[in-house]
């Protein structure tokens, strides 16, 4: 299904050193970096700004055959609205502390990510083959895309629930996306995710300090 107007990757916003930059890539990148920086600072504006990035990424990934990433944006939209509501609710109740998972739960989540990645990658391949009229682009890097998508689902949920592990997951996801987007030729998105790596490291440091201040007894904060 072809895109037109500003939703098309052929609609160029400007050229940067000879690189044609589409409206989707330009505004999606700007909104994405801003949203992650706000999240690292525990600022509630991360959620509405992030929705701009979500919408731009949905249409961009569709046109590049990154279908797992495209469907991920639907999930991000739902959890973004939930996270916005959840963080806003904290204005009326005591601030939700940053917490961590127990070792057993961490291992369980790693197993879930591995199994879900294999299933999702296979499903995207079959979907494109069976519904090529709706998804004309061949699936790009199905299992790497599926792994990053599955990990992102958990990472976004962990962030909404203020779990420290969300930043560890984002670091892994961001490294994969840096390589994946560079290979697909959307270089600004690749640079964006390199910036995300730096912001995720900053977020991990910031939330770790907040965690230690809020819950001196680490054993009581594991769930």
N, C-alpha and C positions, 0 to 999 in steps of 0.2 A: 504494500500500500504506500504509494509515493507521498512524500511530504511537500508542502508548498509554503511560500512566504518565509517568515522568520523561523519556522519550525524545520526548515530544510537545512541540511549541512552544506548545501550549495549556496545558501544565502550568507554572503560574506560581510562581516562587520568591519574588518580592516585587514591589512597585511602587515605582519611583523617580520622584518628581515626576509621578506619574500615568502613567508608562510601565510597562506590564506586562513584567516581566523573567522569561523562562523559565529553568528549571534548566539547559537546554542552553547558553543564551547566557551565563548568569552564570558557571558553572563552566568553560565553554570559554574565556571571556575571561580569567578569573583564571589558568588554566593556561597560556594562550597568552602573556600578558605576562610571566609568571614564566619560562617556557622561553626566550623571546627575550632577556630580560635575562641569564639564565645563559649563553646562547650568546655574548653580547657579552663576557662575562667569561671565556670559554673554560672554563666549568665543565661537567663531564660530566653533571651532573644535568639539564642542558637536555633530554636525550633521554627519560628516563622521564617527566618532567613534560610534555614535549611530546606524549607519547602520549595523555594525558588530553584535551588540546586536540584532537587528531586525531579521537578517537572522538566527542566532542561535536559537532565541526564536520561530520562525516560525516552524522549524523542531522539536523542543522540545515539543511544545504544541500539535502539530499534533499527536505525539506518546503517549500523555497523555490524549487525549480526551478533551482538553481545546480548543474547536473549535472557540468559540468567540474570545479568546485571539489569536488564530492562524490567523484568518482573520484580526484582529486588526493590525497585523504586516504589512500586505499589505498597509493599510492606513498609518501606521507609515513610511513606505518606501517612499510613495508619498509625505507626508507632510515633511518628513525629507529632501528630495531633494528640496522642496519648501522653507523650512526654511533656508537651506544652501544658496540658491540663494538670499533669501530676506535679510538675515543678511549680505551677501557679498555685496549686493547693497548699504548698508549703508556706505561703504567705499567711495562712490562717492557722497553721499548726506548727509545732516545733520542727525545726529543720531536720530533714531526713539525713542521718549520718552516712558517710561513705563506709561501706562494709566489704568484706572479702568472703569468698567461698572456701569451704573445707577442701582438703586435698582430694578426697573421694569424689566430690562434685566436679572438680576441675577435670579429673580423668574421665568422668562420665560425659562431660560436655565435649572433650576432645574426640571421644569415640563417636558421639552423635555427629560431629562435624565431618569426620572421615566417611562414615556410612552415607550421610545425606549428600555429600559431594559426589560420590559415585552414582547414586541414584538420580540426582538432578542433572548431572552431565549427560547421562544416557537418555534421560527424558527430553532434554533439549534437542539432542540429535534426532530422536524419533519425531518430535513435534515439527521440526523444520522439514523433515522428509515427508511427513504425512499432510502437512498444511503449508506447502511451499507457496501457495497463492497468497497467503497472509504473511508468511515469513520468507521472503524471496532470497535474502542473504544467507549464504552458507554459515552454519554455526562456527564461531571463531573461538578456538581454545576452550572447548566445552567443559573440560574437567578443571582447568585452572580457574575459569570464570565461575564454575559451580562451587569450588572450594571457597573462593573469596566471597561469593554470595552467601553461602551457608554461614560462614564465620561472621559476616556482617550482620546477619539476622540476629545472632546471639549478641554480638557486640553492641548493637543498637538497643536491644532490650536491657542489657547490663547497664548501659549508660543511663537509660530512663530510670532504672532502679538504683542508680548511684553505686554500682559495684566497681571496685578498683580494677578488676580484671578486664574491664572493657577496653582500657588503653593498651593492654598487652595484645589483645585480639586485633585492635586497629593497627598496631605497628606491623603485625604479620600481613594483614590484608593490604595495607598501603604499599608495602614492598612488592607484592604480587601485581598490584594495579600499576605501579610505576613501569614495570616491565611490559605488562600486557598492553597498556595504552600507547607506549612508545612503539611497540611492534605494529599496532594498528594505525599508526600515523597521526594520532591525536596528541600532539606533543605538549600542548598546554595542559591537558588533563594529566599527562604523565608528570609534568612539573608540579602541578597542583598536588598530586599524591606524594611527591617527594616533600613538599611543604607540609603535607599532612603527617608524614613521618616525624618531622621535627616538632610539630604541634602535639602529636600524640605523646612524644617523649616528655614534652613540657607538661601536658595534661597528667601523665602518670606521676611526675614529680610533684605537681601541685596537689593532686588528689591524695597522694601518699602522705604529704604533710598534713592535709586536712584530716585524713583518717587517723593519724597518730595523735592529733590534737583532740579529736572528738571522742576517740575510744582508746584510752591508754592501755586497757587490757585487751590485747589482740584476740585472745581466746574467746572472749565473749562476743566478738564481732563476726565470727565465721559461721556461715549458714550453708 
